[in-house]
Amino acid sequence: MPYLARRLLATIPLLLGITLVCFAVIHLAPGDPTLLMGDFDPKAQANTAMQQSYGLDKPLWQQYLHWLGNLATFNLGTSLAPGNQAVAEKILTALPTTLYLNIGGLLFTLLIAIPVGVWAATRAGRTSDATLTLVLYLGLAAPGFWLALLGMQYFGLTLGWVPLSGLNSFGAENWPLPARLADTLHHLALPLAVGVVGSVAGLTRFVRGSMVQALQSDYVLAARAKGCGPIRTLTRHALRNALLPVITILGLSLPGLLGGSVIIESIFALPGLGQLFYTSVMMRDYPTIMALLTFGAVLTLLGNLLADLAYALADPRIRN
């Protein structure tokens, strides 16, 4: 508990510092949301009056303190985009799509990367390992947007297997629930596959490197010398210790719920947090941008905290 309390207390000033820097940076960027609102609404009032209405005419530090006070009461404010929708409502509407995309991608990544990485480690130095390494490097080097465009061209246009954009077919809201779920999975198949390619390549290389070191360690050699079978040695001794560094990867995957979805969601027109962040930046929607940046910062700190706690459970020396 003292270790957990220290880690939680350390995140508070760090989160405040992150929000302060983000608030200053987005307000220093060129552009005025009131001018954009006037372009979309010809009947909008004068620019100065709109700035006063939204508090944009106040000094930056006053705007930050006002925003921070609202955040303390879990009030994320009202969007500056047309419609003046509550920021919390916009985020809750977009969150499920991003969760489906990223959690599904993470599960597929783990199911593929860990077995393949272990298999490659047991064949280190052989031709099969070198071939797999080449394939993995190609997967790491391929840009996500390029893979998305190739997939749309081949699987969407040429073969017609998957939809090119959107989350649901036209009129799907009137379908039975099983049909709606199947339609959603059909639309998410290609974006999910594109996102998994780079993740699998990176994590497989990471698991392979950890397993190669574990298989050469003294405790594995001692287990073999005692007559422990190869499967038991691999699973109970080498794999268990080799997967400890993967905890860091899993912790760092939480911020990817927002940042890693911007390109994929924009290309496939998926109504998730990534596309919401992109449109908010284009509209200079300060409340929505700050809410999403704060959400990303919380996910980053939470991921690091969970990784540290997992390490503390695995290694008692860290808790001291």
ZAPA-973289 format. One line per 8 residues: number of its first residue (from 1); their letters; for each residue x, y, z of C-alpha. Coordinates in pm, 1 decimal, decimal comma, padded with zeros to 6 digits. Example, Ala and Ser with C-alpha at 12.3 -4.5 7.8 and 13.67 -1.06 7.14 Angstrom:
% ZAPA-973289
1) as) 01230,0 -00450,0 00780,0 | 01367,0 -00106,0 00714,0
END
This chain:
% ZAPA-973289
1) mpylarrl) 00000,0 00000,0 00000,0 | 00274,4 00257,2 00071,7 | 00417,2 00192,9 -00274,1 | 00073,8 00235,4 -00434,1 | 00009,8 00554,0 -00233,9 | 00342,5 00703,4 -00340,7 | 00274,7 00626,1 -00705,6 | -00076,4 00774,5 -00691,0
9) latiplll) 00043,6 01093,7 -00523,4 | 00320,8 01132,5 -00780,3 | 00070,9 01124,9 -01066,7 | -00126,1 01429,1 -00943,7 | 00136,0 01702,7 -01007,0 | 00242,2 01525,7 -01325,2 | -00115,3 01531,7 -01457,9 | -00150,9 01899,7 -01369,1
17) gitlvcfa) 00173,1 01979,4 -01550,3 | 00059,8 01792,0 -01860,1 | -00274,2 01973,1 -01871,4 | -00102,8 02309,2 -01824,7 | 00137,4 02252,1 -02112,5 | -00139,2 02118,4 -02339,2 | -00366,8 02412,2 -02257,7 | -00095,6 02663,7 -02340,4
25) vihlapgd) 00010,9 02490,3 -02661,5 | -00334,8 02458,2 -02815,9 | -00415,4 02823,5 -02740,1 | -00087,6 02935,9 -02894,6 | -00173,5 02757,3 -03219,3 | -00298,7 02987,3 -03498,1 | -00670,8 03004,8 -03560,9 | -00980,4 03132,5 -03383,3
33) ptllmgdf) -01281,2 02905,5 -03320,7 | -01519,8 03202,1 -03325,4 | -01415,9 03285,4 -03682,7 | -01485,6 02926,1 -03786,5 | -01823,8 02936,6 -03615,4 | -01906,9 03254,7 -03803,9 | -01818,6 03084,0 -04131,9 | -02055,5 02796,8 -04056,0
41) dpkaqant) -02334,5 03017,3 -03918,1 | -02396,0 03341,2 -04114,2 | -02637,9 03455,9 -03843,9 | -02377,0 03429,2 -03571,0 | -02308,0 03737,9 -03363,6 | -01993,7 03946,4 -03389,8 | -01658,2 03785,5 -03322,8 | -01587,6 03994,2 -03011,1
49) amqqsygl) -01923,7 03913,5 -02854,7 | -01872,5 03542,8 -02922,1 | -01530,1 03550,8 -02758,9 | -01682,6 03712,2 -02451,5 | -01961,2 03455,4 -02448,5 | -01716,8 03164,5 -02445,0 | -01464,9 03339,1 -02215,8 | -01195,1 03345,3 -02484,3
57) dkplwqqy) -01126,3 03714,0 -02422,3 | -00990,4 03647,5 -02072,5 | -00619,4 03600,6 -01996,0 | -00492,5 03251,5 -02059,4 | -00427,2 03177,2 -01693,7 | -00784,0 03267,3 -01601,3 | -00917,3 03040,3 -01875,3 | -00700,2 02758,0 -01745,6
65) lhwlgnla) -00812,1 02800,6 -01384,9 | -01175,2 02809,3 -01498,5 | -01124,3 02491,1 -01700,4 | -00941,1 02325,0 -01412,0 | -01225,4 02411,8 -01173,9 | -01476,1 02254,9 -01410,4 | -01254,2 01946,7 -01447,1 | -01246,8 01905,8 -01067,5
73) tfnlgtsl) -01627,4 01867,8 -01077,5 | -01605,9 01636,1 -01382,4 | -01754,1 01904,9 -01603,8 | -01579,9 01887,1 -01941,3 | -01764,3 02188,2 -02077,0 | -01954,3 02250,8 -02398,0 | -01812,9 02197,2 -02745,1 | -01741,3 02503,7 -02958,5
81) apgnqava) -01834,5 02309,8 -03271,9 | -02173,5 02373,3 -03435,8 | -02448,8 02224,0 -03223,2 | -02288,5 02315,1 -02887,2 | -02305,0 01955,3 -02771,1 | -02166,8 01862,6 -02428,7 | -01807,2 01739,7 -02454,9 | -01873,7 01442,2 -02226,7
89) ekiltalp) -02162,4 01334,5 -02449,5 | -01945,6 01354,9 -02761,9 | -01671,9 01145,9 -02599,8 | -01913,8 00882,2 -02470,1 | -02067,7 00855,0 -02815,6 | -01730,3 00803,7 -02985,7 | -01568,1 00587,0 -02716,2 | -01728,0 00247,3 -02799,4
97) ttlylnig) -01593,5 00244,8 -03156,0 | -01239,7 00313,4 -03038,6 | -01267,9 00052,0 -02763,2 | -01389,7 -00213,0 -03006,7 | -01108,1 -00132,7 -03247,2 | -00823,1 -00117,1 -02997,0 | -00922,5 -00386,3 -02749,1 | -00992,5 -00625,7 -03035,3
105) gllftlli) -00659,4 -00534,2 -03192,4 | -00477,3 -00588,8 -02863,3 | -00631,9 -00932,9 -02812,0 | -00545,8 -01043,1 -03165,1 | -00193,6 -00903,1 -03124,1 | -00131,6 -01102,5 -02805,5 | -00280,8 -01421,4 -02947,7 | -00055,9 -01399,0 -03253,9
113) aipvgvwa) 00262,4 -01231,7 -03128,6 | 00334,6 -01440,5 -02818,2 | 00319,9 -01787,9 -02981,5 | 00504,9 -01668,8 -03291,6 | 00770,3 -01493,9 -03080,7 | 00824,9 -01805,3 -02869,0 | 00844,1 -02021,0 -03181,5 | 01102,5 -01788,9 -03336,1
121) atragrts) 01311,7 -01788,9 -03017,4 | 01330,9 -02168,3 -03015,3 | 01465,8 -02153,4 -03372,2 | 01705,4 -01863,5 -03326,2 | 01975,5 -01857,3 -03590,2 | 01796,0 -02089,1 -03830,7 | 01663,9 -02005,9 -04176,2 | 01303,4 -02001,3 -04055,6
129) datltlvl) 01391,9 -01745,2 -03787,6 | 01574,8 -01524,9 -04039,9 | 01278,0 -01542,8 -04279,8 | 01034,3 -01448,9 -04004,2 | 01258,9 -01163,1 -03897,2 | 01257,7 -01024,3 -04250,9 | 00876,5 -01045,4 -04263,6 | 00847,5 -00872,6 -03926,5
137) ylglaapg) 01075,3 -00588,4 -04035,4 | 00861,0 -00540,8 -04344,5 | 00553,5 -00524,4 -04120,8 | 00719,5 -00264,8 -03900,2 | 00830,7 -00056,3 -04197,2 | 00493,4 -00052,8 -04375,4 | 00302,1 00269,0 -04291,5 | -00047,7 00215,7 -04155,6
145) fwlallgm) -00213,8 00450,6 -04403,3 | -00042,0 00270,3 -04694,8 | -00165,2 -00068,4 -04574,3 | -00512,6 00078,3 -04528,1 | -00522,4 00209,4 -04885,0 | -00393,8 -00121,6 -05024,7 | -00652,2 -00311,3 -04824,6 | -00932,0 -00085,1 -04940,5
153) qyfgltlg) -00820,3 -00123,0 -05301,6 | -00781,7 -00502,0 -05299,7 | -01024,1 -00637,6 -05038,7 | -01282,5 -00361,4 -05072,6 | -01289,6 -00265,5 -05440,5 | -01137,3 -00561,2 -05624,9 | -01278,3 -00850,0 -05420,1 | -01566,1 -00667,5 -05253,2
161) wvplsgln) -01521,3 -00861,3 -04930,4 | -01536,6 -00570,4 -04684,0 | -01696,3 -00222,7 -04669,0 | -01469,9 00074,0 -04733,7 | -01591,2 00310,6 -04463,7 | -01831,3 00363,8 -04180,0 | -01936,5 00149,9 -03887,1 | -02277,0 00024,4 -04003,5
169) sfgaenwp) -02463,2 -00034,9 -04325,7 | -02749,1 00189,7 -04431,2 | -03064,7 00098,9 -04240,0 | -02879,7 -00132,4 -03998,9 | -03043,5 00038,0 -03700,0 | -03365,5 -00145,5 -03789,5 | -03202,6 -00489,3 -03806,6 | -03211,4 -00748,7 -03524,5
177) lparladt) -02930,4 -00728,7 -03270,1 | -02728,0 -01029,5 -03400,2 | -02743,1 -00887,3 -03753,4 | -02629,5 -00542,8 -03630,5 | -02336,2 -00694,0 -03440,7 | -02231,3 -00898,7 -03742,0 | -02256,0 -00588,8 -03961,4 | -02039,0 -00388,3 -03719,4
185) lhhlalpl) -01775,3 -00663,3 -03709,8 | -01784,0 -00675,7 -04089,8 | -01708,9 -00302,6 -04106,6 | -01432,6 -00328,4 -03844,5 | -01256,7 -00627,4 -04004,3 | -01026,8 -00433,2 -04237,4 | -00940,5 -00147,3 -03995,3 | -00869,0 -00406,7 -03727,6
193) avgvvgsv) -00643,5 -00607,2 -03960,1 | -00450,7 -00296,0 -04065,7 | -00391,9 -00194,0 -03705,3 | -00283,9 -00542,4 -03600,2 | -00008,4 -00575,9 -03863,6 | 00232,5 -00325,7 -03712,3 | 00148,2 -00424,3 -03354,0 | 00209,0 -00793,6 -03418,6
201) agltrfvr) 00539,7 -00722,8 -03590,7 | 00668,0 -00508,9 -03304,8 | 00550,2 -00728,3 -03018,6 | 00671,5 -01048,6 -03185,1 | 01021,8 -00908,1 -03213,4 | 01003,7 -00802,6 -02849,6 | 00885,1 -01145,3 -02728,9 | 01146,1 -01322,4 -02940,6
209) gsmvqalq) 01430,6 -01113,5 -02796,0 | 01313,8 -01170,8 -02438,4 | 01273,9 -01544,8 -02496,0 | 01619,2 -01581,1 -02650,5 | 01773,0 -01420,4 -02340,2 | 01558,4 -01632,7 -02109,2 | 01652,1 -01957,3 -02282,3 | 02022,1 -01873,0 -02234,1
217) sdyvlaar) 01984,6 -01783,2 -01865,1 | 02129,7 -01986,6 -01578,4 | 01796,6 -02093,3 -01427,5 | 01685,5 -02246,5 -01759,8 | 02017,4 -02429,7 -01796,1 | 01979,5 -02553,9 -01438,3 | 01626,4 -02678,3 -01509,6 | 01751,8 -02866,8 -01812,1
225) akgcgpir) 02037,0 -03015,0 -01611,1 | 01786,9 -03146,5 -01354,4 | 01606,3 -03333,8 -01630,2 | 01314,4 -03096,9 -01680,7 | 01139,6 -03164,6 -02012,2 | 01165,2 -02912,9 -02297,3 | 00795,3 -02814,2 -02287,7 | 00798,0 -02765,8 -01910,7
233) tltrhalr) 01124,1 -02571,1 -01927,8 | 00985,9 -02348,7 -02199,8 | 00649,3 -02274,2 -02041,8 | 00714,0 -02270,2 -01666,5 | 01067,3 -02131,4 -01653,3 | 01158,6 -01938,5 -01967,0 | 00823,3 -01801,9 -02087,2 | 00704,1 -01684,0 -01748,1
241) nallpvit) 01011,0 -01466,8 -01698,1 | 01042,0 -01360,4 -02060,5 | 00690,7 -01215,1 -02060,5 | 00762,8 -00977,2 -01772,0 | 00894,4 -00704,6 -02006,9 | 00572,4 -00739,6 -02207,8 | 00400,1 -00576,9 -01911,0 | 00556,5 -00249,7 -02019,7
249) ilglslpg) 00419,4 -00290,6 -02371,3 | 00070,8 -00359,2 -02238,0 | 00089,4 -00055,1 -02012,8 | 00195,7 00168,9 -02298,4 | -00086,8 00033,1 -02515,2 | -00348,5 00222,4 -02311,9 | -00260,6 00565,7 -02456,1 | -00293,6 00407,8 -02799,2
257) llggsvii) -00670,8 00401,6 -02743,2 | -00661,7 00763,5 -02854,9 | -00341,2 00837,1 -03043,5 | -00318,2 00516,2 -03240,9 | -00669,7 00551,3 -03378,4 | -00645,0 00890,4 -03546,5 | -00512,3 00768,3 -03883,6 | -00716,4 00447,4 -03904,7
265) esifalpg) -01042,7 00610,8 -03800,1 | -00991,1 00903,8 -04034,3 | -00918,2 00682,1 -04336,6 | -01211,2 00447,2 -04273,6 | -01447,8 00724,2 -04150,7 | -01509,1 00550,9 -03819,0 | -01685,7 00766,6 -03557,4 | -01432,7 00710,5 -03279,7
273) lgqlfyts) -01212,7 00918,3 -03053,5 | -00938,2 00945,2 -03314,5 | -01165,0 01105,5 -03571,9 | -01324,1 01322,7 -03302,4 | -00979,8 01450,9 -03203,7 | -00889,3 01527,1 -03564,1 | -01210,4 01718,4 -03636,2 | -01181,8 01903,7 -03304,7
281) vmmrdypt) -00831,2 02022,9 -03391,6 | -00949,6 02140,7 -03734,3 | -01239,8 02328,4 -03568,8 | -01020,8 02470,3 -03287,1 | -01268,9 02315,5 -03044,4 | -01066,8 02389,1 -02730,2 | -01291,2 02214,7 -02471,6 | -01305,1 01890,2 -02671,7
289) imalltfg) -00930,8 01898,8 -02747,1 | -00845,0 01950,8 -02380,4 | -01081,5 01675,9 -02270,7 | -00927,3 01427,3 -02514,6 | -00570,4 01529,4 -02426,3 | -00649,8 01492,7 -02056,2 | -00807,0 01154,8 -02128,1 | -00490,8 01049,7 -02312,0
297) avltllgn) -00271,3 01174,9 -02027,8 | -00477,0 00982,5 -01772,5 | -00447,9 00667,0 -01983,5 | -00070,7 00715,4 -02010,2 | -00028,3 00761,4 -01635,2 | -00266,1 00474,0 -01564,8 | -00074,3 00247,3 -01801,3 | 00255,6 00332,6 -01634,7
305) lladlaya) 00099,2 00282,7 -01291,6 | -00040,7 -00058,6 -01382,3 | 00294,2 -00160,1 -01529,4 | 00476,9 -00052,0 -01212,3 | 00225,9 -00238,0 -00992,7 | 00263,7 -00550,9 -01202,4 | 00641,6 -00528,2 -01171,0 | 00603,8 -00477,5 -00796,2
313) ladprirn) 00395,7 -00793,9 -00770,8 | 00650,2 -00985,6 -00976,6 | 00956,3 -00846,0 -00796,7 | 00919,1 -00774,9 -00421,4 | 01238,4 -00566,6 -00425,5 | 01052,3 -00288,0 -00608,3 | 00800,7 -00250,2 -00323,5 | 01073,7 -00160,8 -00072,7
END
